[in-house]
Amino acid sequence: MTGEHVLSVAQLSMQFGGIRALHDVSLSVQRHSITALIGPNGAGKTTLFNCLTGFYRASGGSIRLYTRDRPTDVLQVLGEPFRPGDFVRPRQFASRLWFKLFGGAHRVNRAGLARTFQNIRLFREMSVLENLLVAQHLWLNRNLLAGVFDTPGFRRAEEQALAQAFYWLELVDLVDCANRLAGELSYGQQRRLEIARAMCTRPQLLCLDEPAAGLNPAETAALGAIIRTLRETHDLSVLLIEHDMGMVMGISDHIVVLDHGEVIAAGAPAAIRNDPKVIAAYLGADEEEPA
């Protein structure tokens, strides 16, 4: 399994009170592949992303990452969910809250998984370059004395961070915008910057949440080319949520379809395109047809 897949999800479930958002979801992402997660609005795609990336802790099932040096059990990394009794035990509550704020999603990222968001979340009042430098905080020299005395090791780490930032800016065609505020960029440029920032964390699995949303056809085509380049020239696998079916069918190796929190189909683009269940989920089934 470790040699074939970078991500394995088995029988994942997620409930919000009495609402079942995910039910027995199982899927895998093959190493160095582009896998698309599609489905109608409200199917549970972003909820699944939030479970994978540590923003939610799934109610049941398993998520395993085969990145870095050893497999990572994401649910174990996130720790146990809060229970009603925790709130009356201050020490236990404080311990779990500290872990949730500073240990959960950060540890998933450190394990080799990064993501972008459906709603762009850049540091708008920082420059484009600063957004990429901040993303490298795990790899920078954070020794206070080294910074105060400007040691050779500290300067070397800074130079490496700058080189890494400009490398990704060049790949997403934003070098000329390096010193502009992120909030001043066009919508399409901000989408590309968010991908560059995610890549600065050195992921092995990149999760993209509707990266083509709001882009025109030319920008969507350019984005598809960037995603293919990331897969082909870097040690990277990609899992993306996307509603642009032209882009999905054009760049994906494998497609997983969700509907009402359940996987209804999975396979190659050609098979998914003609799957009756997928067509019914998007277009609706004839009421006169038998169930």
C-alpha positions, -999 to 999 in steps of 0.1 A, spaced: 0 0 0 27 25 9 43 21 -25 11 26 -44 -10 52 -25 -2 85 -9 -36 86 8 -61 59 19 -95 67 33 -117 39 46 -153 40 58 -151 76 68 -181 92 85 -188 127 97 -218 139 117 -228 174 128 -254 167 156 -282 148 138 -269 157 103 -249 130 85 -225 148 62 -203 118 52 -212 81 54 -188 52 48 -166 71 24 -137 51 10 -112 63 -16 -75 63 -23 -51 86 -41 -24 69 -61 11 84 -58 20 109 -85 -16 110 -98 -42 137 -102 -75 126 -85 -107 147 -88 -134 147 -62 -167 158 -78 -204 159 -70 -233 183 -68 -234 211 -43 -239 198 -7 -225 164 -16 -199 166 12 -168 174 -8 -155 202 13 -164 184 45 -142 155 33 -114 179 26 -117 194 61 -115 159 76 -84 151 55 -66 183 63 -72 184 101 -99 212 103 -125 186 113 -121 154 132 -141 127 115 -167 108 136 -155 74 124 -134 55 99 -97 60 91 -74 84 71 -39 73 65 -12 94 47 18 76 32 41 106 30 75 117 45 92 89 63 64 68 77 26 64 75 5 89 94 -28 81 110 -46 115 106 -73 108 132 -47 98 158 -27 129 151 -58 150 156 -65 134 190 -98 126 206 -128 149 201 -141 170 229 -166 154 252 -192 171 274 -173 161 305 -142 179 294 -158 213 300 -161 206 337 -125 194 340 -104 226 333 -70 209 331 -82 183 306 -101 209 286 -72 232 284 -49 204 273 -72 193 245 -79 229 234 -41 237 232 -36 206 211 -65 215 188 -52 251 183 -15 243 179 -12 206 171 -39 192 149 -40 207 114 -3 218 117 8 182 123 -11 170 92 6 197 72 40 187 87 32 151 76 32 162 40 -3 174 31 -12 210 21 -44 226 8 -59 256 -7 -94 269 1 -126 275 -18 -126 311 -5 -91 325 -9 -72 329 24 -41 350 17 -25 375 40 -39 404 20 -19 431 37 14 413 32 34 413 -1 33 383 -24 68 374 -14 61 377 23 31 353 19 55 326 5 82 333 32 56 329 60 46 295 46 82 283 50 82 288 88 88 251 95 120 251 74 134 285 85 161 290 111 140 302 141 168 306 165 164 341 181 201 346 188 210 335 153 187 363 140 200 389 164 236 382 156 229 376 119 249 344 118 260 327 86 236 299 92 207 324 96 216 342 64 219 310 45 184 299 56 171 333 45 187 329 11 173 294 7 138 307 16 140 335 -9 152 311 -36 124 287 -29 98 316 -30 110 329 -63 111 294 -78 74 290 -71 66 325 -82 82 318 -115 63 285 -119 29 303 -114 40 334 -134 40 359 -106 76 370 -103 67 405 -115 42 408 -86 66 398 -59 66 431 -41 29 439 -46 4 434 -18 -14 401 -21 -48 419 -18 -40 440 -49 -37 410 -73 -65 400 -96 -86 371 -86 -68 346 -110 -34 358 -97 -46 352 -61 -56 317 -70 -21 310 -84 -5 326 -54 -24 304 -30 -11 273 -49 25 287 -47 21 293 -10 9 257 -4 38 244 -24 62 263 -1 53 239 27 69 211 7 38 188 5 37 154 -11 -1 156 -14 -17 188 -25 -55 193 -19 -71 220 -41 -106 231 -32 -122 245 -64 -91 261 -78 -108 271 -110 -138 288 -94 -143 323 -108 -116 319 -136 -122 325 -173 -115 298 -198 -79 310 -205 -71 312 -168 -86 277 -163 -65 263 -191 -33 279 -176 -42 265 -142 -46 230 -156 -12 233 -171 3 243 -138 -13 214 -120 0 190 -146 35 205 -142 34 200 -105 25 163 -109 50 156 -137 81 175 -125 78 173 -87 73 145 -61 36 154 -58 1 139 -59 -30 161 -63 -65 157 -50 -89 184 -62 -125 194 -59 -138 210 -90 -170 219 -108 -154 227 -142 -160 193 -159 -138 203 -189 -109 208 -166 -116 177 -145 -119 154 -176 -88 170 -191 -63 166 -163 -76 138 -140 -62 103 -139 -90 91 -115 -123 106 -105 -144 100 -73 -180 111 -72 -198 120 -40 -236 125 -36 -253 131 -3 -221 122 16 -216 88 -1 -193 76 -29 -216 67 -59 -188 61 -85 -151 60 -89 -129 54 -120 -113 68 -151 -128 99 -167 -143 80 -196 -162 57 -173 -174 84 -150 -186 105 -180 -211 78 -190 -220 65 -156 -259 66 -151 -256 73 -114 -233 102 -120 -256 116 -147 -286 112 -123 -268 129 -95 -260 160 -116 -291 162 -138 -317 143 -117 -335 110 -125 -368 107 -142 -395 103 -115 -412 76 -136 -380 55 -136 -380 26 -111 -356 31 -82 
